[in-house]
Amino acid sequence: MSNYKINTKCVQSGYTPGNGQPRQIPIIQSTTFKYDTSEDMGKLFDLEEAGYFYTRLQNPTNDMVAAKIADMEGGTAGMLTSSGQAANFFALFNICECGSHIVASSSIYGGTFNLISVTMAKMGITTTFVSPDCTEEELNAAFQDNTRAVFGETIANPALTVLDIEKFAKAAHAHGVPLIVDNTFPTPVNCRPFEWGADIVTHSTTKYMDGHGAAVGGAIVDSGNFDWMAHADKFPGLCTPDESYHGITYAEKFGQGGAFITKCTAQLMRDFGCIQSPQNAFLLNLGLESLHVRMARHVENGRAVAEFLQNHPKVAYVIYSDLPGDPYHELAQKYLPNGGCGVVSFGLKGGREAASAFMKGLKLAAIETHVADARTCCLNPATSTHRQMNDEQLKAAGVPAELVRMSCGLEDKDDLIADLAQALDGIE
Ligand SMILES: *Cc1c(COP(=O)(O)O)cnc(C)c1O
């Protein structure tokens, strides 16, 4: 980990060219790598030497970008995946197996909720969901003998709740398991969960990190802080010999800082192949180079829009943890002192019909399911992604009919507010 500040890491980490080498990270668009002797290649297969042999497992472009993200988070090792979904699956499945149990915040991305509660359940991995607002007693009560990980999102998509990372880390560590935090919304520019006790961080790089709606991707970073060997009975995959790699014990051979990512690459990437294309990794790095500049503008626009909406007579409520009075404002001040992200949710007084009319009136903000893009986008779940639900079901799902989610982009805030104002005026 370098000692540079986050702004410098966004621009420079991960790749330092030598004399006469390309200034920009090269795209190594090659499936395969050539060796002079079988013995040379054999050393890679035995994990005796680091290197590349097939892009299903590892690619140099990806590794340079992963090294940048790891440095930005303050971690010891990182890897890219083909999507955020793959990152969360790999991070959990790297230490869970049939018979394992997860404690997860109930306030998480719908795709991750589905992954854990439906697909991983089919693999024999069960989960207890807890409210992010639960007491320490309630949280501790969710653990079982077979619990292997705790999971939450720094700022939840789309509920925008803020995770009390220290509370969740303390409970995880008291039960001898790591805390995995999906840090997609704030990015390491606005929050670095390792500084608050998280052990593993994941990202959907599809969101702010890419930031231009160009490339789907994910990332996993290890803090190197979790002592697997101290809990060897819980993590046999890391702490006992891997017969598919000639009896290597990851936690011994690669140490506390390298074991998690090496196992994840050597086993899960080998067997599932959810690798990011080098071309996408290159695009992701272009996004990272300006991430620190863009996050500040996303937050500035989010704040301006939230303040405008808060004072508007047709708006019932605004959800944005930067606003004083928001239920998560105190946690946000602790974990996100420079602001969280550009996503603001709000409810319209006129319910479903008002929301529908408002969406029709928007001119600059586009209707999209995407968030965290350079271009502002809006979604009314009741009339789009959740349209099969009635008003009562919507309320129970935390997306009441009047709710609009707005992801503030990088445009001028005055233009965004003017667009909102005219769309609100157009509601009968
Ligand atoms: C979008 C998102 C994901 C899933 O990422 P994909 O790149 O779409 O697979 C996971 N977690 C959070 C918080 C997200 O916003």
The ligand as an ORCA input file, in Angstrom:
! r2SCAN-3c Opt
* xyz 0 1
  C     -25.249     -2.791     -9.087
  C     -24.848     -3.321     -7.791
  C     -24.392     -4.640     -7.647
  C     -24.356     -5.597     -8.812
  O     -23.371     -5.193     -9.713
  P     -23.380     -5.576    -11.271
  O     -22.114     -4.944    -11.744
  O     -24.619     -4.992    -11.868
  O     -23.355     -7.059    -11.341
  C     -23.993     -5.069     -6.398
  N     -24.028     -4.255     -5.336
  C     -24.466     -2.983     -5.431
  C     -24.490     -2.114     -4.203
  C     -24.888     -2.464     -6.648
  O     -25.319     -1.198     -6.745
*
